[in-house]
Amino acid sequence: MVRSKKIEIFFEERGGEGPLAIYLLKGPYGDAIEANNGRGVGFFDQTGKLIAVQFDLVNAKK
């Protein structure tokens, strides 16, 4: 894995809410592991270190 020079954050608002993605390292990301509450997914490297996280719907006002 190659470390990003900075954390990349993407938010695409649609009607006051939208998906949010945070990338801590550059990919490849592989398979996603779904959150226990079903509201997003996490991507981890082979050692279990968090690489990226994606949330399904985030309120833009919060």
Sequence and secondary structure as in RCSB ss.txt:
>XXXX:A:sequence
MVRSKKIEIFFEERGGEGPLAIYLLKGPYGDAIEANNGRGVGFFDQTGKLIAVQFDLVNAKK
>XXXX:A:secstr
 EEEEEEEEEE  BTTEEEEEEEEEES   S EE TTSSEEEEE TTS EEEEEEEEEETT 
